[in-house]
Every structure is written in structure tokens, then in C-alpha cells.
Amino acid sequence: MKKLVAKLAVLLIVTVGLAACRTAPIYNVESEKFAGTATLGERAEQIKRAGAGLGWIMDEVRPGVIQATLNIRTHQAVTLINYTPTTFSIHYESSSNLKYDGNQIHSNYNGWIQNLEHAIVAQSSV
């Protein structure tokens, strides 16, 4: 019985370890529509509020482009958000400690981008 419990414990540890290392194809947002109408400047403020609310550092590169950086423990994700008064896109820029290989990235990254996408859409409807 003790051997069975020990084997199950090792199997559980290995399974959890492998699940923590999952990678997935990188998720980019392409031409997502904002809710309502607003000026380019108002869209910039909505995007900045949405990102800041999730812990992203939002830096306006120029009108229509915001660099968003998320630092979580030893991980960093950097994206570029291109936007117009009607749509926005989120594209991978760089990362560290997220196992990016040119196509695949740690699956947590995709969740962070999806959360940012939803927050931007929600801010645009306020």
C-alpha cells in the first residue's frame, strides 16, 4: 500500500510539473472592434485604463500605438497595441522566461492577452 501511495505521489508531482510547462501557439488579437464611438485620444485612455487595471505598464509610443508590458515574478511579456477609433490589435513584441520559440509560448501568456483584450472591450463600452 505504501508503494502505491508513493507511486501515485510521484505521478502527481510529474503531472503537475508538466502541466506548469505547457506551451501553445501564440495568441494575437487582430482588428477587434471597440464598443461605441470615440476619438483616437479617448481610445488611448480606454486602453491604458484597461491595461493598468490588470497590472500592465502602458506606454504610448505614438498616436495609435501603445506598448504594454506585464511583469509577473520572473516573467515578462511585452506587446504592441495598434488602434484606431474603431478597432485594435494586440501583437507579441518580446518576452522573457515564457519559453517563446518563434511560434509557441507559455500558455499563461495567451490567458493574459485574452484578459487584456476583454478589458479593453469592456472599457470601450463605459
Backbone as JSON Lines, residues from 0, in Angstrom:
{"i":0,"aa":"M","n":[0.82,-1.2,0.0],"ca":[0.0,0.0,0.0],"c":[0.86,1.26,0.0]}
{"i":1,"aa":"K","n":[1.95,1.25,0.81],"ca":[2.83,2.41,0.85],"c":[3.49,2.66,-0.5]}
{"i":2,"aa":"K","n":[3.83,1.58,-1.21],"ca":[4.45,1.73,-2.52],"c":[3.48,2.36,-3.51]}
{"i":3,"aa":"L","n":[2.22,1.97,-3.43],"ca":[1.2,2.53,-4.32],"c":[1.01,4.02,-4.07]}
{"i":4,"aa":"V","n":[0.95,4.4,-2.8],"ca":[0.8,5.81,-2.44],"c":[2.02,6.6,-2.91]}
{"i":5,"aa":"A","n":[3.21,6.05,-2.74],"ca":[4.43,6.73,-3.17],"c":[4.44,6.9,-4.68]}
{"i":6,"aa":"K","n":[4.04,5.85,-5.42],"ca":[3.99,5.95,-6.88],"c":[2.97,6.97,-7.33]}
{"i":7,"aa":"L","n":[1.82,7.02,-6.69],"ca":[0.8,8.0,-7.03],"c":[1.28,9.42,-6.74]}
{"i":8,"aa":"A","n":[1.99,9.58,-5.63],"ca":[2.52,10.9,-5.29],"c":[3.53,11.37,-6.34]}
{"i":9,"aa":"V","n":[4.41,10.49,-6.78],"ca":[5.4,10.83,-7.8],"c":[4.7,11.16,-9.11]}
{"i":10,"aa":"L","n":[3.7,10.36,-9.47],"ca":[2.94,10.6,-10.7],"c":[2.24,11.96,-10.65]}
{"i":11,"aa":"L","n":[1.68,12.29,-9.51],"ca":[1.01,13.59,-9.35],"c":[2.0,14.74,-9.49]}
{"i":12,"aa":"I","n":[3.16,14.62,-8.89],"ca":[4.18,15.67,-8.97],"c":[4.64,15.85,-10.41]}
{"i":13,"aa":"V","n":[4.87,14.76,-11.12],"ca":[5.31,14.84,-12.52],"c":[4.21,15.47,-13.38]}
{"i":14,"aa":"T","n":[2.97,15.08,-13.16],"ca":[1.85,15.62,-13.93],"c":[1.7,17.12,-13.7]}
{"i":15,"aa":"V","n":[1.77,17.55,-12.46],"ca":[1.67,18.98,-12.15],"c":[2.84,19.74,-12.76]}
{"i":16,"aa":"G","n":[4.02,19.16,-12.7],"ca":[5.2,19.8,-13.28],"c":[5.08,19.95,-14.78]}
{"i":17,"aa":"L","n":[4.59,18.93,-15.45],"ca":[4.41,19.01,-16.9],"c":[3.31,19.99,-17.27]}
{"i":18,"aa":"A","n":[2.25,20.04,-16.51],"ca":[1.16,20.97,-16.79],"c":[1.63,22.42,-16.64]}
{"i":19,"aa":"A","n":[2.53,22.66,-15.72],"ca":[3.03,24.02,-15.5],"c":[3.93,24.48,-16.64]}
{"i":20,"aa":"C","n":[4.43,23.57,-17.45],"ca":[5.35,23.91,-18.53],"c":[4.69,23.92,-19.91]}
{"i":21,"aa":"R","n":[3.4,23.89,-19.98],"ca":[2.71,23.82,-21.26],"c":[2.99,25.05,-22.12]}
{"i":22,"aa":"T","n":[3.13,24.79,-23.41],"ca":[3.22,25.89,-24.37],"c":[2.07,25.74,-25.36]}
{"i":23,"aa":"A","n":[1.78,26.82,-26.05],"ca":[0.68,26.85,-27.01],"c":[1.05,27.84,-28.12]}
{"i":24,"aa":"P","n":[0.38,27.74,-29.26],"ca":[0.62,28.75,-30.3],"c":[0.3,30.14,-29.77]}
{"i":25,"aa":"I","n":[1.11,31.09,-30.14],"ca":[0.94,32.45,-29.63],"c":[-0.4,33.04,-30.09]}
{"i":26,"aa":"Y","n":[-1.07,33.73,-29.17],"ca":[-2.37,34.33,-29.45],"c":[-2.18,35.82,-29.7]}
{"i":27,"aa":"N","n":[-2.57,36.28,-30.88],"ca":[-2.58,37.69,-31.22],"c":[-4.02,38.11,-31.46]}
{"i":28,"aa":"V","n":[-4.32,39.36,-31.21],"ca":[-5.65,39.91,-31.46],"c":[-5.57,40.71,-32.75]}
{"i":29,"aa":"E","n":[-6.47,40.44,-33.67],"ca":[-6.47,41.11,-34.97],"c":[-7.76,41.91,-35.17]}
{"i":30,"aa":"S","n":[-7.64,43.21,-35.27],"ca":[-8.75,44.1,-35.64],"c":[-10.03,43.85,-34.84]}
{"i":31,"aa":"E","n":[-9.89,43.75,-33.53],"ca":[-11.06,43.61,-32.63],"c":[-11.79,44.96,-32.6]}
{"i":32,"aa":"K","n":[-13.09,44.91,-32.62],"ca":[-13.87,46.15,-32.64],"c":[-14.1,46.67,-31.22]}
{"i":33,"aa":"F","n":[-14.0,47.99,-31.09],"ca":[-14.37,48.66,-29.86],"c":[-15.89,48.75,-29.8]}
{"i":34,"aa":"A","n":[-16.41,48.92,-28.6],"ca":[-17.83,49.23,-28.42],"c":[-17.99,50.74,-28.53]}
{"i":35,"aa":"G","n":[-19.09,51.19,-29.07],"ca":[-19.38,52.63,-29.13],"c":[-18.45,53.38,-30.05]}
{"i":36,"aa":"T","n":[-18.51,54.7,-29.94],"ca":[-17.67,55.58,-30.74],"c":[-16.82,56.44,-29.82]}
{"i":37,"aa":"A","n":[-15.63,56.79,-30.3],"ca":[-14.71,57.63,-29.52],"c":[-13.61,58.13,-30.45]}
{"i":38,"aa":"T","n":[-12.9,59.14,-29.98],"ca":[-11.77,59.67,-30.73],"c":[-10.55,58.79,-30.49]}
{"i":39,"aa":"L","n":[-9.5,59.02,-31.26],"ca":[-8.26,58.27,-31.08],"c":[-7.7,58.49,-29.68]}
{"i":40,"aa":"G","n":[-7.74,59.72,-29.19],"ca":[-7.24,60.02,-27.84],"c":[-8.05,59.33,-26.76]}
{"i":41,"aa":"E","n":[-9.35,59.28,-26.94],"ca":[-10.21,58.58,-25.96],"c":[-9.92,57.08,-25.97]}
{"i":42,"aa":"R","n":[-9.67,56.52,-27.16],"ca":[-9.32,55.09,-27.24],"c":[-8.01,54.82,-26.5]}
{"i":43,"aa":"A","n":[-7.05,55.72,-26.64],"ca":[-5.78,55.55,-25.93],"c":[-6.02,55.49,-24.42]}
{"i":44,"aa":"E","n":[-6.84,56.39,-23.91],"ca":[-7.12,56.4,-22.47],"c":[-7.86,55.14,-22.03]}
{"i":45,"aa":"Q","n":[-8.79,54.65,-22.84],"ca":[-9.51,53.42,-22.52],"c":[-8.56,52.23,-22.47]}
{"i":46,"aa":"I","n":[-7.66,52.13,-23.44],"ca":[-6.69,51.03,-23.48],"c":[-5.76,51.1,-22.27]}
{"i":47,"aa":"K","n":[-5.28,52.3,-21.95],"ca":[-4.39,52.47,-20.8],"c":[-5.08,52.08,-19.5]}
{"i":48,"aa":"R","n":[-6.34,52.49,-19.32],"ca":[-7.08,52.13,-18.11],"c":[-7.27,50.62,-18.02]}
{"i":49,"aa":"A","n":[-7.63,50.01,-19.14],"ca":[-7.86,48.56,-19.16],"c":[-6.58,47.81,-18.77]}
{"i":50,"aa":"G","n":[-5.47,48.18,-19.37],"ca":[-4.21,47.51,-19.07],"c":[-3.74,47.75,-17.65]}
{"i":51,"aa":"A","n":[-3.79,49.0,-17.22],"ca":[-3.35,49.33,-15.86],"c":[-4.17,48.58,-14.81]}
{"i":52,"aa":"G","n":[-5.45,48.4,-15.09],"ca":[-6.31,47.66,-14.16],"c":[-5.91,46.2,-14.01]}
{"i":53,"aa":"L","n":[-5.18,45.67,-14.98],"ca":[-4.72,44.28,-14.93],"c":[-3.24,44.17,-14.57]}
{"i":54,"aa":"G","n":[-2.61,45.3,-14.26],"ca":[-1.21,45.28,-13.87],"c":[-0.22,45.5,-15.0]}
{"i":55,"aa":"W","n":[-0.69,45.82,-16.19],"ca":[0.19,46.1,-17.31],"c":[0.74,47.53,-17.19]}
{"i":56,"aa":"I","n":[1.96,47.73,-17.61],"ca":[2.56,49.07,-17.73],"c":[2.29,49.52,-19.16]}
{"i":57,"aa":"M","n":[1.58,50.63,-19.3],"ca":[1.13,51.08,-20.6],"c":[1.9,52.34,-21.0]}
{"i":58,"aa":"D","n":[2.63,52.28,-22.1],"ca":[3.42,53.41,-22.59],"c":[3.0,53.74,-24.02]}
{"i":59,"aa":"E","n":[2.53,54.97,-24.23],"ca":[2.14,55.38,-25.58],"c":[3.4,55.66,-26.39]}
{"i":60,"aa":"V","n":[3.59,54.89,-27.45],"ca":[4.75,55.03,-28.33],"c":[4.53,56.22,-29.26]}
{"i":61,"aa":"R","n":[3.33,56.3,-29.81],"ca":[2.89,57.39,-30.69],"c":[1.38,57.24,-30.81]}
{"i":62,"aa":"P","n":[0.69,58.24,-31.33],"ca":[-0.76,58.08,-31.5],"c":[-1.06,56.83,-32.34]}
{"i":63,"aa":"G","n":[-1.89,55.97,-31.79],"ca":[-2.26,54.74,-32.49],"c":[-1.45,53.51,-32.09]}
{"i":64,"aa":"V","n":[-0.44,53.7,-31.21],"ca":[0.39,52.56,-30.78],"c":[0.73,52.7,-29.3]}
{"i":65,"aa":"I","n":[0.42,51.66,-28.54],"ca":[0.77,51.6,-27.12],"c":[1.58,50.33,-26.88]}
{"i":66,"aa":"Q","n":[2.69,50.47,-26.15],"ca":[3.46,49.3,-25.72],"c":[2.96,48.91,-24.34]}
{"i":67,"aa":"A","n":[2.6,47.65,-24.19],"ca":[2.09,47.14,-22.91],"c":[3.07,46.1,-22.38]}
{"i":68,"aa":"T","n":[3.49,46.27,-21.14],"ca":[4.45,45.36,-20.52],"c":[3.86,44.8,-19.24]}
{"i":69,"aa":"L","n":[3.92,43.47,-19.1],"ca":[3.44,42.8,-17.9],"c":[4.59,42.07,-17.25]}
{"i":70,"aa":"N","n":[4.86,42.36,-15.98],"ca":[5.9,41.69,-15.21],"c":[5.23,40.88,-14.11]}
{"i":71,"aa":"I","n":[5.43,39.56,-14.16],"ca":[4.89,38.68,-13.13],"c":[6.03,37.79,-12.65]}
{"i":72,"aa":"R","n":[6.38,37.94,-11.39],"ca":[7.52,37.24,-10.8],"c":[8.75,37.4,-11.7]}
{"i":73,"aa":"T","n":[9.25,36.31,-12.29],"ca":[10.44,36.4,-13.15],"c":[10.06,36.44,-14.63]}
{"i":74,"aa":"H","n":[8.79,36.55,-14.94],"ca":[8.32,36.53,-16.32],"c":[8.0,37.95,-16.8]}
{"i":75,"aa":"Q","n":[8.23,38.18,-18.08],"ca":[7.86,39.46,-18.68],"c":[7.28,39.23,-20.06]}
{"i":76,"aa":"A","n":[6.17,39.92,-20.35],"ca":[5.56,39.9,-21.67],"c":[5.45,41.33,-22.15]}
{"i":77,"aa":"V","n":[5.84,41.57,-23.4],"ca":[5.76,42.9,-24.0],"c":[4.96,42.77,-25.29]}
{"i":78,"aa":"T","n":[3.93,43.6,-25.43],"ca":[3.1,43.59,-26.63],"c":[2.99,45.0,-27.2]}
{"i":79,"aa":"L","n":[2.61,45.08,-28.46],"ca":[2.27,46.35,-29.07],"c":[0.78,46.32,-29.37]}
{"i":80,"aa":"I","n":[0.09,47.37,-28.95],"ca":[-1.34,47.51,-29.22],"c":[-1.48,48.62,-30.26]}
{"i":81,"aa":"N","n":[-1.91,48.25,-31.45],"ca":[-2.19,49.21,-32.51],"c":[-3.69,49.47,-32.49]}
{"i":82,"aa":"Y","n":[-4.08,50.74,-32.61],"ca":[-5.51,51.05,-32.5],"c":[-5.89,52.22,-33.39]}
{"i":83,"aa":"T","n":[-7.15,52.22,-33.75],"ca":[-7.79,53.31,-34.48],"c":[-9.02,53.68,-33.66]}
{"i":84,"aa":"P","n":[-9.81,54.63,-34.06],"ca":[-11.03,54.92,-33.31],"c":[-12.04,53.76,-33.31]}
{"i":85,"aa":"T","n":[-11.88,52.8,-34.23],"ca":[-12.88,51.72,-34.32],"c":[-12.36,50.32,-33.98]}
{"i":86,"aa":"T","n":[-11.05,50.06,-34.12],"ca":[-10.52,48.72,-33.87],"c":[-9.18,48.77,-33.14]}
{"i":87,"aa":"F","n":[-8.77,47.61,-32.6],"ca":[-7.45,47.48,-32.02],"c":[-6.91,46.07,-32.28]}
{"i":88,"aa":"S","n":[-5.59,45.97,-32.27],"ca":[-4.89,44.7,-32.42],"c":[-3.83,44.62,-31.34]}
{"i":89,"aa":"I","n":[-3.55,43.4,-30.87],"ca":[-2.51,43.18,-29.87],"c":[-1.55,42.15,-30.47]}
{"i":90,"aa":"H","n":[-0.27,42.52,-30.57],"ca":[0.74,41.64,-31.15],"c":[1.9,41.44,-30.19]}
{"i":91,"aa":"Y","n":[2.39,40.23,-30.14],"ca":[3.57,39.88,-29.37],"c":[4.75,40.74,-29.83]}
{"i":92,"aa":"E","n":[5.49,41.27,-28.88],"ca":[6.7,42.04,-29.18],"c":[7.93,41.3,-28.67]}
{"i":93,"aa":"S","n":[7.92,40.92,-27.37],"ca":[9.05,40.18,-26.79],"c":[8.61,39.59,-25.45]}
{"i":94,"aa":"S","n":[9.47,38.76,-24.9],"ca":[9.18,38.17,-23.6],"c":[10.46,37.63,-22.98]}
{"i":95,"aa":"S","n":[10.38,37.34,-21.7],"ca":[11.47,36.63,-21.03],"c":[10.86,35.62,-20.07]}
{"i":96,"aa":"N","n":[11.5,34.46,-20.03],"ca":[11.08,33.34,-19.19],"c":[9.68,32.83,-19.52]}
{"i":97,"aa":"L","n":[9.26,32.92,-20.78],"ca":[7.96,32.4,-21.2],"c":[8.08,31.34,-22.29]}
{"i":98,"aa":"K","n":[9.29,30.81,-22.48],"ca":[9.54,29.69,-23.39],"c":[9.12,29.98,-24.84]}
{"i":99,"aa":"Y","n":[9.24,31.22,-25.27],"ca":[8.88,31.58,-26.64],"c":[9.91,31.0,-27.6]}
{"i":100,"aa":"D","n":[9.43,30.3,-28.64],"ca":[10.34,29.68,-29.61],"c":[10.1,30.14,-31.04]}
{"i":101,"aa":"G","n":[9.38,31.24,-31.2],"ca":[9.07,31.73,-32.54],"c":[7.63,31.46,-32.94]}
{"i":102,"aa":"N","n":[7.04,30.43,-32.4],"ca":[5.63,30.08,-32.66],"c":[4.87,29.76,-31.39]}
{"i":103,"aa":"Q","n":[5.51,29.12,-30.46],"ca":[4.88,28.67,-29.22],"c":[5.36,29.53,-28.06]}
{"i":104,"aa":"I","n":[4.48,29.65,-27.05],"ca":[4.82,30.41,-25.85],"c":[4.1,29.76,-24.67]}
{"i":105,"aa":"H","n":[4.55,30.04,-23.48],"ca":[3.89,29.52,-22.28],"c":[2.41,29.86,-22.35]}
{"i":106,"aa":"S","n":[1.57,28.9,-22.06],"ca":[0.12,29.09,-22.23],"c":[-0.44,30.21,-21.34]}
{"i":107,"aa":"N","n":[0.22,30.55,-20.26],"ca":[-0.27,31.66,-19.43],"c":[-0.29,32.97,-20.21]}
{"i":108,"aa":"Y","n":[0.67,33.14,-21.11],"ca":[0.72,34.37,-21.93],"c":[-0.61,34.58,-22.65]}
{"i":109,"aa":"N","n":[-1.12,33.53,-23.28],"ca":[-2.36,33.66,-24.03],"c":[-3.52,34.09,-23.14]}
{"i":110,"aa":"G","n":[-3.57,33.57,-21.93],"ca":[-4.6,33.99,-20.98],"c":[-4.47,35.46,-20.63]}
{"i":111,"aa":"W","n":[-3.24,35.93,-20.44],"ca":[-3.03,37.35,-20.12],"c":[-3.5,38.23,-21.27]}
{"i":112,"aa":"I","n":[-3.23,37.81,-22.51],"ca":[-3.64,38.6,-23.68],"c":[-5.16,38.59,-23.82]}
{"i":113,"aa":"Q","n":[-5.78,37.45,-23.6],"ca":[-7.24,37.38,-23.68],"c":[-7.88,38.26,-22.61]}
{"i":114,"aa":"N","n":[-7.31,38.26,-21.41],"ca":[-7.83,39.13,-20.35],"c":[-7.69,40.6,-20.74]}
{"i":115,"aa":"L","n":[-6.55,40.96,-21.32],"ca":[-6.33,42.34,-21.76],"c":[-7.32,42.71,-22.86]}
{"i":116,"aa":"E","n":[-7.52,41.84,-23.8],"ca":[-8.47,42.06,-24.89],"c":[-9.87,42.33,-24.33]}
{"i":117,"aa":"H","n":[-10.34,41.48,-23.43],"ca":[-11.68,41.65,-22.84],"c":[-11.79,42.93,-22.03]}
{"i":118,"aa":"A","n":[-10.72,43.28,-21.32],"ca":[-10.73,44.51,-20.52],"c":[-10.8,45.75,-21.42]}
{"i":119,"aa":"I","n":[-10.12,45.72,-22.55],"ca":[-10.16,46.86,-23.47],"c":[-11.56,47.01,-24.04]}
{"i":120,"aa":"V","n":[-12.17,45.92,-24.46],"ca":[-13.54,45.99,-24.99],"c":[-14.49,46.51,-23.91]}
{"i":121,"aa":"A","n":[-14.32,46.02,-22.68],"ca":[-15.2,46.48,-21.58],"c":[-15.01,47.96,-21.32]}
{"i":122,"aa":"Q","n":[-13.76,48.45,-21.34],"ca":[-13.51,49.89,-21.1],"c":[-14.14,50.74,-22.21]}
{"i":123,"aa":"S","n":[-14.17,50.21,-23.42],"ca":[-14.69,50.99,-24.54],"c":[-16.22,51.14,-24.48]}
{"i":124,"aa":"S","n":[-16.84,50.35,-23.64],"ca":[-18.31,50.45,-23.53],"c":[-18.74,51.27,-22.31]}
{"i":125,"aa":"V","n":[-17.76,51.75,-21.55],"ca":[-18.08,52.54,-20.34],"c":[-18.38,53.98,-20.73]}
